[in-house]
Amino acid sequence: MTKRREPHSGWVDTATVKLHYWEWPGEEPALFCLHGLTANGRCWDALAERLGQRLLAVDLRGRGLSDKPPPGQYGLQRHAQDMVDLLHALRLDSVIAIGWSMGAWIAALLAADHPALVSQMVLIDGGYFEEQATEAQVRTQLAAALQRLTLVFPSRQSYVDYWKQMPYVQPWTEHFERYLAADLEERPDGSVVSRVSAGGVEEDFLSLFRMRETWSQTVRQVRVPALVLWAPLGLADPRLPLFPHHALKQLTDLLPQGRLVPIEGTNHYTIVFSPHSLGQVMAALKDFLKFLRE
């Protein structure tokens, strides 16, 4: 059984926001991990516990323990600049950037605009919108996430029970439960709400969508080796993956040194949380990052 590695909690004050990050100590080079749209840095627990590598996982602005600026201060470019500021503050000259979902866009933008900071890149089930997607379609996808972020739950356990009803997060794991705990803010009456800024999520999601027409040009600027991991199963309907295979194939083809690997039997959540997927993810990472060991 893998021994649990506890992360350290750290903070960095940038010119515009105070950012929180989690750090699992280990060997260099460091893995710099970026979470998804409504997530937080504890989504990387399962991966961190399997590795002997140093791993840093930031809470993006508007999420986790990082500052929650008002709407008007979000968007892909702001997140990428936050990561530059964080890396400079931590005196990290070059990292391996790993992004899941929205984090994949941020990792790719970081690699494109700041190539000296990223030596290799891993994009997990994200990083590409099809150009023909409409804003109405995107807003429909966003609606469910925004609704959840406005809910008030009477207790921490009721929030856990809410998620346990979701078939797409099964099998249930302690890693996922720790991730949920990091998302919760307790109110004076004992009720809990998500720490995620709903306004920030909406602004970020629309920022991704509105960059789609120029995104191909951005991705072509990435010169570092890139691994793209794809989850073939959907959430509500397993036949409809969140990102179609052809979309991530297009993304991979745009990357000068890209490689696409499907993680069989996984959806957008289980690709990072499920013990079943972790073996496949580790095999793909070790093949890509030759130095990596468990």
C-alpha positions in Angstrom: 0.0 0.0 0.0 1.3 3.4 -1.0 2.3 5.5 2.0 0.3 8.8 2.2 2.4 11.9 1.5 1.0 15.0 3.2 1.4 18.3 1.4 2.7 21.6 2.8 0.5 24.7 2.5 2.1 27.8 1.1 1.2 31.4 0.0 2.5 33.8 -2.5 1.5 37.5 -2.7 1.5 38.8 -6.3 0.9 42.3 -7.4 -2.8 41.6 -7.9 -3.8 38.5 -5.8 -2.7 36.3 -2.9 -2.4 32.7 -4.2 -2.4 29.5 -2.2 -0.6 26.4 -3.2 0.0 22.8 -2.0 3.5 21.3 -2.2 4.5 17.6 -1.9 8.3 17.5 -1.4 10.4 15.2 -3.5 12.9 15.0 -6.3 13.5 17.6 -9.0 12.4 18.5 -11.6 9.2 19.8 -10.1 5.7 19.0 -11.5 3.6 22.1 -11.6 -0.1 21.0 -11.5 -3.1 23.2 -12.6 -6.6 22.2 -11.8 -9.9 22.5 -13.6 -12.7 25.1 -13.8 -14.5 24.5 -10.5 -11.7 22.5 -8.7 -8.9 23.1 -6.3 -5.3 22.0 -5.8 -6.2 18.9 -3.8 -7.4 17.2 -7.0 -3.8 16.0 -7.4 -3.6 14.0 -4.1 -3.8 10.6 -5.8 -1.1 11.4 -8.3 1.2 13.0 -5.7 1.0 10.0 -3.4 2.2 7.7 -6.1 5.2 9.8 -7.0 8.6 10.5 -5.4 8.7 13.8 -7.4 8.3 17.3 -6.0 4.8 18.4 -6.9 3.2 21.8 -6.6 -0.5 22.3 -7.0 -1.9 25.8 -7.0 -5.4 27.0 -6.0 -6.2 29.2 -9.0 -7.6 32.7 -8.2 -11.3 32.3 -7.2 -10.8 28.8 -5.9 -9.6 26.9 -2.8 -7.8 29.1 -0.3 -6.6 31.7 -2.9 -8.1 35.2 -3.1 -11.5 35.6 -4.7 -11.4 38.9 -6.7 -14.7 40.3 -8.0 -15.8 39.6 -11.5 -13.7 41.5 -14.1 -10.5 40.1 -12.8 -10.5 36.6 -14.3 -9.8 35.0 -17.6 -7.1 32.7 -19.1 -4.5 35.4 -19.5 -4.8 36.5 -15.9 -4.4 32.9 -14.7 -1.3 32.4 -16.9 0.2 35.6 -15.5 -0.6 34.4 -11.9 1.4 31.2 -12.7 4.4 33.2 -14.0 4.3 35.4 -10.8 4.0 32.3 -8.6 6.9 30.5 -10.3 9.1 33.5 -10.1 8.3 34.0 -6.4 9.2 30.4 -5.7 12.4 30.7 -7.8 11.4 27.9 -10.1 13.2 28.5 -13.4 11.6 25.6 -15.3 8.9 23.1 -14.4 6.9 20.3 -16.0 3.4 21.8 -16.4 0.5 19.4 -15.9 -3.0 20.8 -16.5 -6.4 19.1 -16.1 -9.5 20.5 -17.8 -9.2 24.3 -17.7 -5.7 23.8 -16.3 -4.8 22.3 -19.7 -5.5 25.7 -21.4 -3.5 27.5 -18.7 -0.5 25.1 -19.1 -0.5 25.4 -22.9 -0.7 29.2 -22.7 2.1 29.3 -20.2 4.3 27.1 -22.4 3.5 29.2 -25.5 4.1 32.6 -24.0 6.8 31.7 -21.5 8.8 28.8 -23.0 11.7 29.2 -20.6 9.4 28.3 -17.7 8.1 25.0 -19.1 10.3 22.0 -20.1 7.6 19.5 -20.8 3.8 19.6 -20.7 1.0 17.2 -19.9 -2.6 18.1 -20.8 -5.3 15.9 -19.2 -8.8 15.9 -20.8 -8.8 19.6 -21.8 -7.2 22.3 -23.8 -9.3 22.5 -27.0 -12.7 23.9 -28.0 -13.9 23.1 -31.4 -14.2 26.3 -33.5 -17.8 25.6 -34.5 -19.0 25.5 -30.9 -21.6 28.2 -30.2 -21.9 30.4 -27.1 -25.4 28.9 -26.4 -23.9 25.4 -26.3 -21.1 26.6 -24.0 -23.6 28.3 -21.6 -25.7 25.2 -21.4 -22.6 23.2 -20.3 -21.8 25.9 -17.8 -25.3 26.1 -16.2 -25.1 22.9 -14.1 -21.7 23.9 -12.6 -22.9 27.4 -11.8 -26.1 26.1 -10.1 -24.0 23.8 -7.8 -21.8 26.7 -6.8 -24.8 28.7 -5.5 -26.2 25.9 -3.3 -26.0 26.0 0.5 -25.7 22.6 2.3 -26.7 22.1 5.9 -23.5 20.2 6.8 -20.2 18.9 5.4 -21.7 15.4 5.3 -24.7 16.6 3.2 -22.2 18.0 0.7 -20.4 14.6 0.5 -23.8 12.8 0.2 -24.7 15.1 -2.7 -21.6 14.1 -4.6 -22.0 10.4 -3.7 -25.2 10.3 -5.7 -23.2 11.2 -8.9 -22.5 8.1 -10.8 -19.6 9.7 -12.7 -17.4 10.0 -9.6 -17.6 6.3 -8.7 -15.8 4.4 -7.4 -15.7 6.7 -4.4 -12.2 7.4 -3.0 -10.7 9.1 0.0 -8.8 11.3 -2.4 -12.0 12.7 -3.8 -13.4 13.2 -0.3 -10.3 15.2 0.7 -10.7 17.2 -2.5 -14.3 18.0 -1.6 -13.2 19.1 2.0 -10.8 21.6 0.4 -13.7 23.1 -1.5 -15.9 23.8 1.5 -16.3 27.0 3.5 -18.2 26.7 6.8 -20.6 29.5 7.7 -21.4 30.5 11.3 -24.6 28.4 11.5 -22.6 25.2 10.5 -23.9 25.2 6.9 -21.3 25.0 4.1 -20.9 26.5 0.6 -18.3 26.0 -2.1 -15.2 28.2 -2.0 -15.4 28.7 -5.7 -16.3 32.1 -7.2 -19.3 31.5 -9.4 -18.7 34.8 -11.2 -15.0 33.9 -11.7 -16.0 30.5 -13.2 -18.4 32.1 -15.7 -15.9 34.7 -16.7 -13.1 32.0 -17.1 -15.3 29.7 -19.1 -16.4 32.4 -21.6 -12.7 33.5 -21.8 -11.8 30.0 -23.0 -14.6 29.9 -25.5 -13.9 33.3 -26.9 -10.2 32.4 -27.5 -11.2 29.4 -29.7 -10.6 31.1 -33.0 -7.1 32.1 -32.2 -6.3 29.1 -30.0 -4.8 27.0 -32.8 -2.2 29.7 -33.4 -1.4 29.8 -29.7 -0.9 26.0 -29.5 1.4 26.0 -32.5 3.7 28.2 -30.6 4.3 25.5 -28.0 7.8 24.0 -28.7 8.1 21.6 -25.7 7.2 17.9 -25.8 3.6 17.4 -24.9 1.5 14.5 -23.7 -2.3 14.7 -24.1 -4.4 12.2 -22.0 -8.0 11.6 -23.1 -11.0 10.3 -21.1 -13.3 8.4 -23.5 -16.4 8.2 -21.3 -19.0 10.9 -20.8 -20.6 12.1 -17.5 -24.4 12.0 -17.8 -24.1 9.7 -20.9 -21.0 7.5 -21.1 -21.2 7.6 -24.9 -20.6 11.3 -25.0 -17.2 12.3 -23.6 -16.7 15.8 -22.5 -14.1 16.3 -25.1 -14.6 14.2 -28.3 -11.6 12.2 -29.5 -11.3 14.2 -32.7 -11.0 17.5 -30.8 -8.1 16.3 -28.7 -6.6 14.7 -31.8 -6.7 18.1 -33.5 -5.1 19.6 -30.4 -2.3 16.9 -30.5 -1.7 17.4 -34.2 -1.2 21.2 -33.6 1.5 20.5 -31.0 4.9 20.1 -32.8 5.9 17.4 -30.3 2.5 16.1 -29.2 1.4 12.6 -28.3 -2.2 11.5 -27.6 -3.0 8.6 -25.2 -6.5 7.4 -24.2 -7.0 6.4 -20.6 -9.5 3.6 -21.1 -12.6 3.3 -19.0 -12.4 6.8 -17.5 -14.5 10.0 -17.7 -13.5 13.6 -17.0 -13.4 13.1 -13.2 -12.2 9.5 -12.9 -9.1 10.2 -15.1 -7.6 12.0 -12.1 -9.4 10.4 -9.1 -9.9 6.7 -9.8 -7.5 4.0 -8.7 -8.4 2.2 -12.0 -7.2 5.1 -14.1 -4.1 5.9 -12.0 -2.2 2.9 -13.2 -2.7 3.9 -16.8 -1.9 7.5 -16.1 1.3 6.5 -14.4 2.3 4.3 -17.2 1.8 7.1 -19.7 3.7 9.6 -17.6 6.6 7.3 -17.0 6.9 6.6 -20.7 6.8 10.3 -21.4 8.9 11.5 -18.5 11.7 9.0 -18.6 13.1 10.0 -15.2 9.8 9.5 -13.4 9.6 6.8 -10.8 7.1 5.8 -8.1 
